[in-house]
Amino acid sequence: MPRPVIDVPPVVRAKALRLGRRGQEWLAGLPSLVAELERRWSLTAGEPLGRATSAYVLRVRTGDGRAAVLKLAVPDPDFPSAPRTLRRAEGQGYVGLLAHDAERHALLLEALGPPLDQLGLPPSRQLEILCATLRRAWLAPPLEATPPRPDKARSLAVMVERLWDGLGRPCSERVIGRALDCAGRRAAAFDPGRCVVVHGDPHPGNALRATAPRSGAETGFVFVDPNGFVDEPAYDLGVVLRGWCAELLAAGDAVGPARSYCALLAARTGVDARAIWEWGFLERVSTGLYLLDHGAEVAARPYLETAELLTGAAAPAGG
């Protein structure tokens, strides 16, 4: 395989540079890091993969000729949660972990096919696949020394308020009020007894097709890039619901399709629809503001526009 060109995607480069000197050193050291891991793990490096948002990712071939993927994450302090989650999952609903180096933020992973969002499937089918794959992923044993996070909703509320003010109030006050109300409800309803190891960001771009049938990939897909913290399953489903902006904006009445997506998620998992809806709205607003704060206005606007359209809709009945 030809030597890879170290061409870091702009969003990954920007994320690294936001870390200051540590990120600059990471960028400068990528060529030597790739060479070091080639030697240590008996790899032959191939072409880079350009879809990553927080890592330099490239195809590799192992010493026994198998295709694999080498992921070199930006030096984020939360990185260790990803290999811990993948190791404990053992391929059940997740990409297989072949090797990792926590100090160097490096993962050697099972090679996979294209992501779910590139296959042209209708939203309902994508949602069904995500639900079934999540139900498998939620079976992963709890992470050692990782308690449930009742602060997740509160931390999102703090971020929403801070970014809304700091960005010059880029959406209406009623959107922010609704998001904070959803955060308050989810914090108040927190129950450790319902918690699982959630993926944390299970959108269709993070569900990749398995290249061959195997245990743990019965849906034909597995998840990559887990955040891997302990919370209620409704959190993951809210992340799934926060998307579909193009479909909602094209519908004329965004509430109808949003409700149907939420109902499908609830029916396929047995999770409370109201909880899914509240997490989904909070995630929709927080994601839009987060993207704006990182200079991604084109990507951010659909989240905030759909939030405006959904603000007046009552949450589905639930527990």
C-alpha positions as CSV (number, residue, x, y, z in Angstrom):
1,M,0.0,0.0,0.0
2,P,1.3,3.5,-0.8
3,R,2.6,5.7,2.1
4,P,-0.3,7.9,3.4
5,V,-0.2,11.6,2.9
6,I,-0.8,13.2,6.3
7,D,-3.6,15.5,5.2
8,V,-5.6,16.2,8.4
9,P,-9.3,17.2,7.7
10,P,-9.9,20.9,8.4
11,V,-12.4,20.2,11.2
12,V,-9.9,17.9,12.9
13,R,-7.1,20.4,12.5
14,A,-9.3,23.2,14.0
15,K,-10.2,21.0,17.0
16,A,-6.6,20.2,17.6
17,L,-5.5,23.8,17.4
18,R,-8.1,24.7,20.0
19,L,-6.1,22.6,22.4
20,G,-3.2,25.0,22.1
21,R,0.4,23.8,22.3
22,R,-0.7,20.2,23.0
23,G,-2.8,20.1,19.8
24,Q,0.0,21.7,17.7
25,E,2.4,19.1,18.9
26,W,0.0,16.4,18.1
27,L,-0.4,17.7,14.5
28,A,3.3,18.0,14.0
29,G,4.0,14.5,15.4
30,L,1.4,12.6,13.3
31,P,3.9,11.3,10.7
32,S,6.3,9.9,13.3
33,L,3.3,8.5,15.3
34,V,2.0,6.6,12.2
35,A,5.5,5.2,11.6
36,E,5.9,4.2,15.2
37,L,2.6,2.3,15.3
38,E,3.3,0.6,12.0
39,R,6.4,-0.9,13.5
40,R,4.9,-1.8,16.9
41,W,1.6,-3.3,15.5
42,S,3.1,-4.7,12.3
43,L,0.9,-2.5,10.1
44,T,1.2,-1.2,6.5
45,A,-0.4,2.2,6.3
46,G,-2.8,3.1,3.4
47,E,-5.0,6.0,2.4
48,P,-6.6,8.3,5.0
49,L,-10.3,8.4,5.6
50,G,-11.7,11.9,5.5
51,R,-15.0,11.7,7.4
52,A,-13.6,11.9,10.9
53,T,-14.2,15.0,13.0
54,S,-11.9,14.5,16.0
55,A,-9.2,12.1,14.7
56,Y,-6.8,11.3,11.9
57,V,-8.0,8.0,10.5
58,L,-6.4,5.8,7.8
59,R,-6.8,2.4,6.3
60,V,-4.1,-0.1,7.2
61,R,-3.3,-3.7,6.7
62,T,-2.1,-6.0,9.5
63,G,0.8,-8.3,9.4
64,D,-1.4,-11.3,8.5
65,G,-3.0,-9.4,5.6
66,R,-6.3,-8.3,7.2
67,A,-7.8,-4.9,6.5
68,A,-8.1,-2.6,9.5
69,V,-8.4,1.0,10.5
70,L,-6.0,3.1,12.5
71,K,-7.6,6.0,14.4
72,L,-5.4,8.6,16.0
73,A,-7.6,10.9,18.1
74,V,-6.8,14.4,19.0
75,P,-5.4,14.5,22.6
76,D,-8.8,14.9,24.3
77,P,-8.9,14.0,28.1
78,D,-12.1,12.1,27.5
79,F,-10.4,9.7,25.0
80,P,-10.0,6.7,27.4
81,S,-13.7,6.2,27.6
82,A,-13.8,5.0,23.9
83,P,-11.4,2.1,24.3
84,R,-12.9,1.2,27.6
85,T,-16.4,1.0,26.0
86,L,-15.1,-0.9,23.0
87,R,-13.1,-3.4,25.1
88,R,-16.0,-4.2,27.4
89,A,-18.5,-4.4,24.5
90,E,-16.4,-7.1,22.7
91,G,-17.9,-6.3,19.4
92,Q,-21.5,-6.5,20.6
93,G,-23.1,-3.6,18.7
94,Y,-19.7,-1.9,18.4
95,V,-16.7,-2.0,16.1
96,G,-14.2,-4.6,17.1
97,L,-11.1,-3.2,19.0
98,L,-7.9,-4.9,17.9
99,A,-5.4,-2.9,19.9
100,H,-5.1,0.5,21.6
101,D,-2.6,2.8,23.2
102,A,-4.3,5.2,25.6
103,E,-1.2,7.4,26.0
104,R,-1.0,8.0,22.3
105,H,-4.8,8.2,21.8
106,A,-4.5,5.4,19.2
107,L,-7.0,2.7,18.3
108,L,-6.6,-0.2,15.9
109,L,-10.1,-1.1,14.7
110,E,-12.0,-3.6,12.6
111,A,-12.5,-2.5,9.1
112,L,-16.0,-1.5,8.2
113,G,-18.1,-0.5,5.3
114,P,-20.0,2.8,4.6
115,P,-22.0,4.6,7.3
116,L,-25.8,4.2,7.4
117,D,-26.4,7.8,6.4
118,Q,-24.7,7.2,3.0
119,L,-26.9,4.3,1.8
120,G,-30.0,6.2,0.7
121,L,-32.4,4.3,3.1
122,P,-35.6,6.1,4.2
123,P,-35.6,7.6,7.7
124,S,-37.9,5.0,9.1
125,R,-35.5,2.1,8.1
126,Q,-32.5,4.0,9.4
127,L,-34.3,4.5,12.7
128,E,-35.2,0.8,13.0
129,I,-31.5,-0.2,12.4
130,L,-30.3,2.4,14.9
131,C,-32.8,1.1,17.5
132,A,-31.8,-2.6,17.0
133,T,-28.1,-1.8,17.1
134,L,-28.5,0.3,20.2
135,R,-30.4,-2.4,22.0
136,R,-27.4,-4.7,21.3
137,A,-24.9,-2.0,22.4
138,W,-26.7,-1.3,25.7
139,L,-25.9,-4.8,26.8
140,A,-22.3,-3.9,27.4
141,P,-21.3,-4.4,31.0
142,P,-21.1,-1.2,33.1
143,L,-17.8,0.6,33.1
144,E,-15.6,0.2,36.1
145,A,-15.4,3.4,38.3
146,T,-17.9,5.1,36.0
147,P,-21.0,6.2,38.0
148,P,-24.2,7.3,36.4
149,R,-24.2,11.0,35.3
150,P,-27.2,12.8,36.8
151,D,-25.4,16.0,35.8
152,K,-25.7,15.4,32.0
153,A,-28.9,17.3,31.6
154,R,-27.7,20.0,33.9
155,S,-24.4,20.4,32.1
156,L,-26.2,20.7,28.8
157,A,-28.4,23.4,30.4
158,V,-25.4,25.4,31.5
159,M,-23.8,25.1,28.1
160,V,-27.0,26.2,26.4
161,E,-27.4,29.3,28.5
162,R,-23.7,30.2,28.2
163,L,-23.5,29.8,24.4
164,W,-26.8,31.5,23.8
165,D,-25.6,34.7,25.5
166,G,-22.1,34.4,24.2
167,L,-23.2,34.0,20.6
168,G,-25.5,37.0,20.7
169,R,-28.7,35.1,21.2
170,P,-28.9,33.4,17.8
171,C,-32.3,31.8,18.4
172,S,-35.5,32.9,20.2
173,E,-35.8,33.0,23.9
174,R,-38.7,30.6,23.8
175,V,-36.4,28.0,22.2
176,I,-34.0,28.4,25.1
177,G,-36.7,28.3,27.7
178,R,-38.1,25.1,26.2
179,A,-34.6,23.5,26.1
180,L,-34.0,24.4,29.8
181,D,-37.4,23.1,30.8
182,C,-36.5,19.8,29.1
183,A,-33.2,19.7,30.9
184,G,-34.9,20.3,34.2
185,R,-37.4,17.5,33.6
186,R,-34.7,15.0,32.6
187,A,-32.5,15.9,35.6
188,A,-35.5,15.5,37.9
189,A,-36.5,12.1,36.4
190,F,-33.0,10.6,36.6
191,D,-33.0,7.0,37.9
192,P,-29.8,5.1,38.2
193,G,-31.8,1.9,38.0
194,R,-32.6,2.6,34.4
195,C,-29.1,3.4,33.3
196,V,-26.9,1.6,30.8
197,V,-23.6,2.4,29.1
198,V,-24.9,4.8,26.4
199,H,-23.0,5.4,23.2
200,G,-23.5,9.2,23.6
201,D,-23.6,10.1,19.9
202,P,-25.4,7.3,17.9
203,H,-26.3,9.3,14.8
204,P,-26.5,7.5,11.4
205,G,-23.0,8.6,10.5
206,N,-21.6,6.7,13.5
207,A,-23.3,3.4,12.5
208,L,-21.2,1.6,9.9
209,R,-22.0,-1.5,7.9
210,A,-20.2,-4.7,8.9
211,T,-18.2,-6.2,6.1
212,A,-19.3,-9.8,6.9
213,P,-21.9,-11.4,9.2
214,R,-20.7,-11.8,12.8
215,S,-22.0,-12.1,16.3
216,G,-22.9,-8.6,17.7
217,A,-23.6,-7.2,14.2
218,E,-26.9,-8.9,13.6
219,T,-28.4,-5.7,12.2
220,G,-25.6,-5.5,9.7
221,F,-24.2,-2.4,11.4
222,V,-22.1,-1.5,14.4
223,F,-21.3,1.8,16.1
224,V,-18.0,3.6,16.2
225,D,-16.7,6.5,18.3
226,P,-18.6,5.9,21.6
227,N,-18.5,8.5,24.3
228,G,-19.3,5.7,26.7
229,F,-20.9,7.1,29.8
230,V,-23.6,5.8,32.0
231,D,-27.1,7.3,31.6
232,E,-30.7,6.3,30.7
233,P,-31.3,4.8,27.2
234,A,-33.6,7.7,26.4
235,Y,-30.5,9.9,26.1
236,D,-29.1,7.9,23.1
237,L,-32.6,7.9,21.5
238,G,-32.8,11.7,22.0
239,V,-29.6,12.0,20.1
240,V,-31.0,9.9,17.3
241,L,-34.2,12.1,17.2
242,R,-32.3,15.4,17.1
243,G,-31.3,14.9,13.5
244,W,-33.4,14.6,10.3
245,C,-33.4,18.4,9.9
246,A,-33.7,18.3,6.1
247,E,-36.8,16.0,6.4
248,L,-38.4,18.2,9.0
249,L,-37.8,21.4,7.1
250,A,-39.1,19.9,3.9
251,A,-42.3,18.6,5.5
252,G,-44.1,21.9,5.9
253,D,-45.3,20.7,9.3
254,A,-42.1,19.7,11.2
255,V,-44.1,18.4,14.2
256,G,-45.8,15.6,12.3
257,P,-42.6,13.7,11.2
258,A,-40.8,14.5,14.4
259,R,-43.6,12.9,16.4
260,S,-43.7,9.9,14.1
261,Y,-39.9,9.4,14.5
262,C,-40.2,9.6,18.2
263,A,-43.1,7.1,18.3
264,L,-41.1,4.7,16.2
265,L,-38.0,5.0,18.5
266,A,-40.2,4.4,21.6
267,A,-42.1,1.4,20.0
268,R,-38.8,-0.3,18.9
269,T,-37.1,0.0,22.2
270,G,-39.8,0.2,24.9
271,V,-38.3,3.6,26.1
272,D,-40.6,6.4,27.2
273,A,-41.6,8.7,24.3
274,R,-41.7,11.8,26.5
275,A,-38.1,11.2,27.7
276,I,-36.9,10.7,24.1
277,W,-38.7,13.9,23.0
278,E,-37.2,16.0,25.8
279,W,-33.7,14.7,25.3
280,G,-34.1,15.2,21.5
281,F,-35.1,18.8,21.9
282,L,-32.4,19.6,24.3
283,E,-29.8,17.9,22.1
284,R,-31.2,19.8,19.0
285,V,-30.7,23.2,20.6
286,S,-27.3,22.4,22.3
287,T,-25.9,20.9,19.1
288,G,-26.9,23.9,17.1
289,L,-25.3,26.3,19.6
290,Y,-22.2,24.1,19.9
291,L,-21.7,24.1,16.1
292,L,-22.2,27.8,15.9
293,D,-19.6,28.3,18.6
294,H,-17.1,26.2,16.6
295,G,-17.7,28.3,13.4
296,A,-19.9,25.8,11.6
297,E,-22.8,28.1,10.9
298,V,-24.1,26.2,7.8
299,A,-24.3,23.0,9.8
300,A,-25.7,24.7,12.9
301,R,-28.6,26.6,11.4
302,P,-30.9,23.6,10.5
303,Y,-30.8,22.5,14.2
304,L,-31.9,25.9,15.4
305,E,-34.5,26.4,12.7
306,T,-36.1,23.0,13.4
307,A,-36.0,23.8,17.1
308,E,-38.0,27.0,16.4
309,L,-40.6,24.9,14.6
310,L,-40.9,22.3,17.4
311,T,-40.9,24.7,20.3
312,G,-44.7,24.9,20.6
313,A,-45.3,21.2,20.3
314,A,-46.3,19.4,23.4
315,A,-44.2,16.5,24.4
316,P,-45.7,13.0,23.8
317,A,-47.5,11.5,26.8
318,G,-45.2,9.3,28.9
319,G,-44.0,8.5,32.3
